[in-house]
């Protein structure tokens, strides 16, 4: 028999080959209660997602002299353990196929394994492979002996990880509480808002001066900047290698970037593979952008390091107007078991994900809007056909809309290249879909035919979209865009006509409408205008003619008097 006062304990590891992971704790107990800590948020969640079962390795009795090992535990595969080459390597010439439970316990005692050592991790991982029989679910009073506690971890819904093996030394009959030591990374996605004020900063970028947040709006044809932030677990140092993969999915309304247009940084510094290596892989497949590291420890050495991915994606003609917008999402796949012997594969494109888990998705949303122009007779309200241009900006920064089939496709600084937008003579309508919120200028280029006066002054339209620009969007499109309105100005011929839209258009919160009227006949003159000049010229002519008449009449009288 063997007397021992040491407990080898570990809270262990996820072997993900489906949905179940198996962590373990090995301990020598003297008829005492063993429980799992619930003192932290992690511990409380573990009660729902983890079941801790204890299996005996050795059985024994507690005497005044200590814990005496007497036999193998019920269901434990001692034959498999004694034939295990890794186990044999721990005990040169001390272990054989015929070794007894007491002899093996004595050999383990002789190792003098220290807390949190590599040997402690290795020993616990080996022993956990050979457990069997009916377990005791913790918390539970366990009989004297050595026990392995396995954590049946179901990772179907929530991200999780398991602890690195922990060795500890104890004795006596006091209760034992196992505190899981684990951590996992996080990921967040942000989009850059180009116009509005943004509340707060991204969690992992608190000093940025740029307006990264969860919601933005843009014009079709604009390049929209996106940024991913990834963190590392506090237990990062426990891993020899660490698998790490961003999976970013764009809505179909975006043109994805090329792989070489994606920038990857650690703490803001761009990184690249060393010559001849493929540890970091960036790929773009349709709408999915993947950035994976077979071992991110080659680039990020500290648990506090922040990994970022940046790229631009162009909003295209597939964009949805108003709600539900264009949702874009990311998740992060990561190593979750520091106890396995993980060998990264850097020679091909096979992902080593058998010991990994995935975070919940993080989303951002982008909106775009539609401007309707309705052209009518000012007196009758009858629809009219006219030609105009739409522009944004001012001064030297004016850009003119290029529109195809009612959708913006781009912008040009050359006025000659601006699209001529024509209202329909039957409905009076012209639509321009794919506009950011903000100010635009409408200039009438050709007035309606039939004696209508041209509108010479530019008219302004301002689309006002109420969006939730901050860091706490709840993921619902309806809460990200709550209202849209139109402000008009610059000429008395233009007015907001959004109230005449259909209920379906109003429900999307993405369409506004302006009405522009044209007058027939002679326009009333304005002060200092050409009408005033004609009036002055006409008055002068009449006075001259009157003068000529008076002079002629006077001369006639003089001639008669002679």
C-alpha positions in Angstrom: 0.0 0.0 0.0 1.1 3.5 -0.6 0.6 6.6 1.7 0.2 9.9 0.0 -0.8 13.4 1.0 -0.7 15.0 -2.4 -3.6 16.0 -4.6 -3.0 16.3 -8.4 -5.9 18.5 -9.6 -6.8 20.0 -12.9 -9.7 21.9 -14.3 -9.3 21.1 -18.0 -9.8 21.1 -21.5 -12.2 21.0 -24.4 -11.6 18.3 -27.0 -14.0 19.6 -29.6 -14.9 16.9 -32.1 -18.5 17.8 -32.3 -20.1 19.6 -29.4 -18.7 18.0 -26.3 -15.4 18.9 -24.5 -13.8 16.9 -21.7 -11.9 18.8 -19.0 -10.6 17.0 -15.9 -9.4 17.4 -12.3 -7.4 14.7 -10.6 -7.3 14.7 -6.9 -6.6 12.5 -3.9 -9.4 12.9 -1.4 -9.9 11.6 2.2 -13.7 11.0 2.3 -14.5 14.7 1.6 -17.0 16.9 -0.3 -15.8 18.2 -3.7 -17.7 21.1 -5.4 -17.3 23.6 -8.2 -16.9 27.3 -7.4 -19.9 29.6 -8.2 -18.3 32.7 -7.0 -17.9 34.4 -10.4 -20.1 35.0 -13.4 -18.3 32.3 -15.2 -19.0 29.9 -12.3 -22.7 30.7 -12.4 -22.9 30.2 -16.1 -21.0 26.9 -15.8 -23.8 25.5 -13.7 -26.0 25.6 -16.9 -23.5 24.7 -19.5 -21.1 22.3 -17.7 -21.7 19.1 -15.7 -18.8 18.0 -13.5 -18.6 14.2 -13.0 -16.0 12.4 -10.8 -14.5 9.0 -11.7 -12.2 7.0 -9.4 -8.6 6.2 -10.5 -7.5 4.6 -7.2 -9.5 3.6 -4.2 -8.1 3.6 -0.7 -8.7 4.1 3.0 -7.9 7.0 5.3 -5.8 6.1 8.4 -4.1 8.2 11.0 -1.0 7.8 8.9 -2.6 9.2 5.8 -4.4 8.1 2.6 -3.6 4.4 1.8 -4.1 3.3 -1.8 -5.6 -0.2 -2.1 -6.8 -0.8 -5.6 -7.8 0.6 -9.0 -11.0 2.6 -9.2 -14.2 0.9 -10.5 -14.3 1.1 -14.3 -10.8 2.6 -14.6 -8.9 1.1 -17.6 -5.6 0.3 -15.8 -4.4 -1.9 -18.7 -4.7 0.9 -21.1 -2.9 3.3 -18.8 0.0 0.9 -18.1 0.5 0.4 -21.9 0.4 4.2 -22.6 3.8 5.2 -23.9 3.4 8.8 -22.7 2.6 7.6 -19.2 5.5 5.1 -19.2 7.9 7.9 -20.3 7.1 9.7 -17.0 8.5 6.8 -14.9 11.7 5.4 -16.5 11.9 1.6 -15.6 9.4 2.1 -12.7 6.1 1.1 -14.5 5.3 -2.1 -16.2 2.2 -4.0 -17.5 2.0 -5.7 -14.1 2.3 -2.7 -11.8 -0.3 -2.5 -9.0 -2.4 0.5 -8.1 -0.3 1.1 -5.1 2.9 0.9 -7.1 1.6 3.4 -9.6 0.4 5.7 -6.9 3.9 5.5 -5.3 5.6 6.3 -8.6 3.3 9.3 -9.1 4.2 10.5 -5.5 7.9 10.1 -6.3 7.6 12.5 -9.2 7.0 15.4 -6.8 5.0 17.2 -9.4 4.6 20.9 -8.7 1.5 23.0 -9.0 0.7 24.2 -12.5 3.7 22.5 -14.0 3.9 20.9 -17.5 4.2 17.4 -15.9 1.0 18.1 -13.9 -0.9 19.0 -17.1 0.5 15.9 -18.9 -0.3 13.5 -16.1 -3.9 14.7 -15.7 -4.5 14.6 -19.5 -3.2 11.0 -19.7 -5.2 9.7 -16.8 -8.4 11.3 -18.0 -8.3 9.1 -21.1 -8.9 5.9 -19.2 -11.8 6.6 -16.8 -15.0 4.6 -16.9 -17.9 3.3 -14.9 -20.7 5.3 -13.3 -19.5 8.7 -12.2 -20.4 10.8 -9.2 -21.9 14.2 -10.1 -20.5 17.1 -8.2 -21.0 18.6 -5.6 -20.6 15.2 -3.9 -19.0 13.6 -0.9 -16.4 11.3 -2.4 -14.9 8.3 -0.7 -11.1 8.1 -0.1 -8.9 7.7 -3.1 -7.8 9.4 -6.3 -10.5 10.8 -8.6 -10.7 12.4 -12.0 -13.4 15.1 -12.5 -14.5 15.5 -16.1 -16.4 18.5 -17.3 -19.0 17.6 -20.0 -19.1 20.9 -21.8 -22.0 21.5 -24.3 -21.0 24.4 -26.6 -24.1 24.5 -28.8 -25.0 28.1 -28.2 -22.6 30.1 -26.1 -18.9 30.6 -26.6 -16.8 29.0 -23.9 -13.4 27.5 -23.0 -12.0 25.2 -20.4 -9.3 25.6 -17.8 -5.7 24.6 -18.1 -4.8 21.7 -15.8 -4.1 22.8 -12.2 -2.0 20.8 -9.8 -2.4 21.5 -6.1 -1.2 19.8 -2.9 -3.4 19.3 0.1 -4.3 16.8 2.8 -6.8 16.0 5.6 -10.5 15.8 5.2 -11.4 19.5 4.5 -13.9 20.1 1.6 -12.3 20.9 -1.8 -13.7 23.6 -4.1 -12.5 23.6 -7.7 -12.5 27.0 -9.3 -12.5 26.9 -13.2 -9.6 28.9 -14.6 -10.6 29.8 -18.1 -11.0 32.8 -20.4 -12.0 33.3 -24.1 -11.6 36.2 -26.6 -14.1 38.6 -28.0 -14.8 40.2 -31.3 -16.6 43.4 -32.4 -17.3 44.9 -35.8 -17.7 48.6 -36.5 -18.6 50.8 -39.5 -17.4 54.3 -40.0 -20.1 57.0 -40.0 -19.2 59.8 -42.5 -21.7 62.5 -41.5 -23.4 62.3 -38.1 -22.1 62.7 -34.6 -21.3 59.4 -33.0 -21.7 58.5 -29.3 -18.8 56.8 -27.5 -15.9 54.8 -28.8 -15.4 51.1 -29.6 -14.5 49.1 -26.5 -11.1 48.2 -27.9 -10.3 51.6 -29.5 -11.1 54.2 -26.8 -8.8 56.9 -28.1 -9.8 56.9 -31.7 -10.8 60.2 -33.3 -12.7 58.5 -36.1 -16.4 57.8 -35.9 -16.5 54.0 -35.7 -19.8 52.7 -34.4 -22.6 50.2 -35.1 -24.8 52.2 -37.6 -24.1 54.3 -40.7 -25.7 55.5 -43.9 -24.1 56.0 -47.3 -24.8 56.6 -51.0 -24.7 53.8 -53.5 -21.3 53.8 -55.1 -19.5 55.0 -51.9 -16.7 52.9 -50.4 -17.8 52.1 -46.8 -15.0 51.5 -44.3 -15.4 48.5 -41.9 -13.2 47.5 -38.9 -13.0 44.3 -36.9 -11.5 44.2 -33.3 -10.4 40.9 -31.8 -9.1 40.3 -28.2 -7.2 37.5 -26.6 -8.0 35.5 -23.5 -6.4 36.3 -20.1 -5.2 32.6 -20.1 -3.4 33.2 -23.4 0.0 32.3 -21.8 -1.4 28.8 -21.0 -1.5 27.9 -24.7 1.6 26.7 -26.6 -0.2 27.6 -29.9 -3.4 29.5 -30.5 -5.7 29.1 -33.4 -7.6 32.3 -34.3 -10.0 33.1 -37.2 -12.2 36.0 -38.2 -15.2 35.1 -40.4 -16.7 38.3 -41.7 -19.9 38.3 -43.9 -21.0 41.2 -46.0 -24.5 41.7 -47.2 -25.1 41.1 -51.0 -25.4 44.9 -51.4 -21.7 45.3 -51.0 -18.8 44.6 -53.4 -16.3 42.7 -51.3 -12.7 43.9 -51.4 -9.9 41.8 -52.8 -7.7 39.9 -50.3 -4.8 42.2 -50.8 -6.9 45.2 -49.9 -7.5 43.9 -46.4 -5.2 45.3 -43.7 -4.4 43.2 -40.6 -2.8 44.8 -37.6 -1.6 44.0 -34.1 -1.9 47.0 -31.8 -2.3 49.2 -34.8 0.8 48.0 -36.6 0.3 46.1 -40.0 1.6 42.6 -40.1 2.6 40.2 -42.8 3.8 36.6 -43.0 7.5 36.0 -43.0 9.0 34.9 -46.2 7.9 31.4 -47.1 5.3 31.1 -44.3 1.5 31.0 -44.5 0.6 31.3 -40.8 -1.8 34.2 -41.5 -4.3 33.6 -44.3 -6.6 36.2 -45.8 -9.2 35.1 -48.3 -12.3 36.5 -49.9 -14.9 34.1 -51.2 -18.0 35.8 -52.5 -19.3 37.9 -49.5 -17.2 36.1 -46.9 -13.9 37.6 -45.8 -11.7 35.2 -43.7 -8.6 36.1 -41.8 -7.1 33.1 -40.0 -4.0 32.4 -38.0 -2.8 28.8 -37.5 -0.9 30.2 -34.5 -1.5 33.8 -33.7 1.3 33.7 -31.1 3.7 34.3 -34.0 2.3 37.8 -34.2 0.7 38.6 -30.9 2.7 37.8 -27.8 0.6 39.3 -25.0 -2.9 38.7 -23.8 -3.5 42.4 -23.9 -2.8 42.6 -27.7 -5.6 43.8 -30.0 -5.9 42.4 -33.5 -7.7 44.5 -36.1 -8.9 43.9 -39.6 -9.8 46.9 -41.9 -11.2 47.1 -45.4 -13.5 49.1 -47.6 -16.6 47.7 -49.4 -18.5 49.6 -52.0 -22.3 49.8 -51.6 -23.8 48.6 -54.8 -27.1 48.6 -56.7 -28.5 45.7 -54.7 -28.8 48.0 -51.7 -32.1 47.9 -49.8 -33.7 51.3 -49.4 -34.4 52.2 -45.8 -35.4 49.2 -43.7 -34.3 46.5 -43.2 -30.9 48.0 -44.3 -27.7 46.1 -45.0 -26.6 44.0 -42.0 -23.0 42.8 -41.9 -21.6 40.4 -39.3 -18.5 38.7 -37.9 -17.6 35.9 -35.5 -14.3 34.6 -34.2 -13.2 31.0 -34.0 -10.5 30.4 -31.4 -8.6 27.7 -29.5 -10.4 26.7 -26.3 -8.3 23.9 -24.8 -4.8 24.7 -23.5 -4.3 21.1 -22.5 -4.1 19.5 -25.9 -0.9 19.1 -28.0 -1.9 21.3 -30.9 0.4 21.4 -33.9 -0.5 24.3 -36.3 -0.6 23.5 -40.0 1.1 26.2 -42.0 1.7 24.3 -45.2 -1.8 24.4 -46.8 -5.2 25.8 -46.3 -6.7 23.3 -43.9 -8.1 24.8 -40.7 -7.2 23.1 -37.4 -10.5 23.6 -35.6 -10.9 20.4 -33.8 -10.2 22.0 -30.4 -11.9 25.4 -30.9 -15.1 27.3 -30.2 -16.8 30.3 -31.8 -18.0 33.6 -30.4 -21.6 34.9 -31.0 -21.9 37.1 -34.0 -21.4 40.9 -33.8 -23.3 43.0 -36.3 -23.3 46.5 -37.9 -25.9 48.0 -40.3 -25.7 50.4 -43.2 -28.7 52.3 -44.6 -29.3 54.2 -47.9 -32.4 56.3 -48.9 -34.5 57.4 -51.9 -35.4 60.9 -53.1 -38.5 61.3 -55.2 -39.0 64.4 -57.3 -42.6 65.2 -58.5 -42.9 67.9 -61.2 -46.4 69.6 -61.6 -48.2 72.6 -62.9 -48.5 75.2 -60.2 -52.1 76.0 -61.0 -53.6 72.7 -62.0 -51.3 70.1 -60.3 -51.0 68.3 -63.6 -47.7 66.3 -64.0 -45.0 67.8 -66.1 -41.8 66.5 -67.7 -38.6 68.5 -67.0 -34.8 67.8 -66.9 -32.6 68.5 -63.9 -29.3 67.5 -62.3 -28.6 66.5 -58.7 -25.3 67.4 -56.9 -23.8 67.3 -53.4 -21.1 69.4 -51.8 -20.3 73.0 -52.4 -17.6 75.3 -53.7 -14.7 73.3 -55.2 -16.0 70.1 -53.7 -19.2 69.8 -55.8 -20.0 66.3 -57.2 -22.7 65.5 -59.7 -24.8 62.3 -59.5 -24.5 59.6 -62.1 -27.8 57.8 -62.1 -28.7 54.6 -64.0 -32.3 53.1 -64.0 -33.2 55.3 -61.0 -30.2 54.4 -58.9 -27.0 56.3 -58.1 -24.0 54.5 -59.5 -21.4 57.1 -58.7 -20.4 60.8 -58.5 -18.4 63.0 -60.8 -16.7 66.4 -60.4 -17.2 67.1 -64.1 -20.6 68.9 -64.6 -20.7 67.8 -68.2 -20.8 64.1 -67.1 -23.7 64.6 -64.7 -26.8 62.5 -65.4 -29.8 64.3 -66.9 -32.7 63.3 -64.7 -36.1 63.6 -66.4 -39.5 63.5 -64.7 -42.2 61.3 -66.2 -44.7 63.3 -68.2 -47.6 61.0 -67.1 -46.8 60.8 -63.3 -44.5 63.8 -62.9 -42.1 61.6 -61.0 -38.4 60.9 -61.1 -36.7 58.7 -58.4 -33.1 58.7 -57.3 -32.4 55.7 -55.0 -29.2 55.2 -53.0 -28.6 58.5 -51.2 -26.9 59.2 -47.9 -28.6 61.5 -45.5 -27.5 65.1 -45.9 -27.9 68.1 -48.3 -28.3 67.9 -52.1 -28.9 70.6 -54.8 -31.4 70.2 -57.6 -30.8 72.4 -60.7 -33.4 72.6 -63.4 -31.7 72.2 -66.7 -34.7 72.2 -69.1 -38.1 73.6 -68.2 -41.3 71.8 -69.2 -42.5 72.6 -72.7 -45.7 74.5 -73.4 -44.9 78.0 -72.2 -43.6 77.1 -68.7 -41.1 79.4 -67.1 -37.7 77.9 -66.2 -36.6 77.9 -62.5 -33.2 79.5 -62.7 -32.2 79.3 -59.0 -30.8 76.1 -57.4 -33.1 74.2 -55.0 -31.9 72.4 -51.9 -33.0 69.1 -50.4 -31.8 67.8 -47.1 -32.6 64.1 -46.2 -32.8 63.8 -42.4 -32.5 60.2 -41.2 -32.7 59.5 -37.4 -30.3 56.6 -36.8 -28.8 55.1 -33.6 -25.2 56.1 -34.0 -23.3 54.6 -31.0 -21.8 51.5 -29.6 -24.9 49.8 -28.1 -27.2 48.9 -31.0 -29.4 46.0 -30.0 -29.2 44.3 -33.4 -32.8 45.2 -34.5 -32.9 47.1 -37.8 -36.1 49.0 -36.7 -34.2 50.4 -33.7 -31.3 51.5 -35.8 -33.4 53.6 -38.2 -36.5 55.2 -36.6 -37.4 58.2 -38.8 -36.7 60.0 -42.0 -37.8 63.5 -43.1 -37.1 66.1 -45.8 -36.1 69.8 -45.5 -36.3 71.9 -48.7 -35.2 75.5 -49.5 -33.7 77.8 -52.1 -36.9 78.6 -54.1 -40.6 79.0 -53.6 -41.3 76.4 -56.2 -40.1 73.5 -54.1 -41.9 71.9 -51.1 -41.9 68.7 -49.0 -44.4 66.3 -50.5 -43.5 63.2 -48.4 -47.0 63.1 -46.8 -48.4 62.0 -50.1 -46.3 58.8 -50.1 -48.1 55.4 -49.7 -48.2 53.7 -46.4 -45.8 51.0 -47.7 -43.2 53.6 -48.7 -43.6 55.4 -45.3 -43.2 52.1 -43.4 -39.6 51.6 -44.8 -38.5 55.0 -43.4 -36.3 55.2 -46.4 -38.2 57.4 -49.0 -38.9 61.1 -49.1 -40.5 63.2 -51.8 -40.3 66.8 -53.0 -42.7 68.6 -55.2 -41.5 71.2 -57.7 -44.0 73.5 -59.5 -43.7 75.5 -62.7 -45.6 78.6 -63.8 -47.0 79.5 -67.2 -47.2 83.0 -68.7 -45.3 86.2 -67.9 -43.6 86.2 -64.6 -43.9 89.2 -62.4 -40.8 91.4 -62.4 -38.5 91.4 -59.5 -36.9 94.6 -58.2 -33.9 95.6 -60.3 -34.8 93.0 -62.9 -35.2 93.2 -66.6 -38.9 94.2 -66.2 -37.9 97.4 -64.4 -35.5 98.2 -67.1 -38.1 97.8 -69.8 -40.5 99.9 -67.8 -38.0 102.7 -67.6 -37.1 102.4 -71.2 -40.8 102.4 -72.2 -41.5 105.4 -70.0 -38.6 107.4 -71.5 -39.9 106.6 -75.1 -43.4 107.9 -74.2 -41.9 111.1 -72.8 -39.8 111.7 -75.9 -42.8 111.2 -78.2 -44.9 113.6 -76.1 -42.1 116.2 -76.3 -42.0 115.8 -80.1 -45.7 116.2 -80.3 -45.7 119.5 -78.2 -42.8 120.9 -80.3 -44.6 120.1 -83.5 -47.9 121.7 -82.2 -46.1 124.9 -81.2 -44.5 125.3 -84.6 -47.8 124.9 -86.3 -49.3 127.7 -84.3 -46.4 130.0 -85.1 -46.8 129.3 -88.8 -50.6 130.1 -88.6 -49.8 133.4 -86.9 -47.6 134.5 -89.7 
